[in-house]
Amino acid sequence: MPEWDTRLAKRVGAPLGPRPVTAESSDILPPEADLALAWSPPKVRAPLSIAFQLDRRLARIVARTSEPMLGQMRLAWWRDALGTPIADRPRGDAVLDAIGTHWAGREPALVALVDGWEVLVSAERLGRTEIDAFGTQRSTFFGALDDTAGQTSAARIAAAGFHWAMADAAAAVSDADERAALIAAGLERIAPAGTMPRALRGLAVLDALALRALRGGGRPLMEGRGAPLAALRAAIFLS
């Protein structure tokens, strides 16, 4: 299983968008996620916030897993819960309860998120096959946020989500070779021509920050004074 820096599970940032759905400090979203939420319209903001919260939960499972089987069991709990009818799901978990409110009928996109993180639990090393599977599955939920996107926009969304998945992981992985492989995979994914749907302006912001971070050698997405400017340009020009 790849070795992950503990900051993957503990990164925090000043909230610019909605507050996290749980009060646990380790569930506070990173600053780039808050920025993406701030640029998202209300109909996208709530489900996107929940997806980010679930992503943090799954990242924390991976970061704290020393035995792959135990990690797979914890991830399987989420997969099973998401596949259970809302009325029959366990109650009391803030993220799972919010999923029932904001992701009803779209849970397969969140199951893909779980599957993406499981790649990291089961893989001894991150080869290109594992990296592609992780990035694609982890970022599937972005496409489920706007069901009006055409084929070109869907490809644009997929590329942007993949960039984010690679950049976020590259900033957190502790192995230099794996970081280099994540960076290479992210930079090699070329976004097709076309406009990002306006509803996903927040993803355009993440895309700009992710590409900047990847070109900077896997730096954190909001590191440096140029990050806010890159985000602002992406949000304004939305291309």
BELGIGI-V8134 format. One line per field, one symbol per residue. ss: DSSP state (h for helix, s for strand, l for the rest). phi: phi as a letter, one per 20 degrees, with the letter a starting at -180 (. if undefined). Layout:
BEGIN
ss=???
phi=???
END
This chain:
BEGIN
ss=lllsllhhhhllllllllllllllhhhlllhhhhhhhhlllhhhhhhhhhhhhhhhhhhhhhhllllhhhhhhhhhhhhhhhlllhhhlllllhhhhhhhhhllllhhhhhhhhhhhhhhhhlllllhhhhhhhhhhhlhhhhlllllllhhhhhhhhhhhhhhhhhhhhllsllhhhhhhhhhhhhhlllllllllhhhhhhhhhhhhhhhhhhllllllllllhhhhhhhhhhhhll
phi=.gedfffgecfcbffddffgecefffefffffffffffeefgfegfffgfffffgffffffffdeddgffffffffgfffffeeggfdfgdoegffffffedcgndggffffffffffgffeefceeffffffgffffegfffeecedffffffffffffffgffffffffdfeefffffffffffffeefffpefgffdgffffffffffffffennfgfdfnffffffffffffelc
END
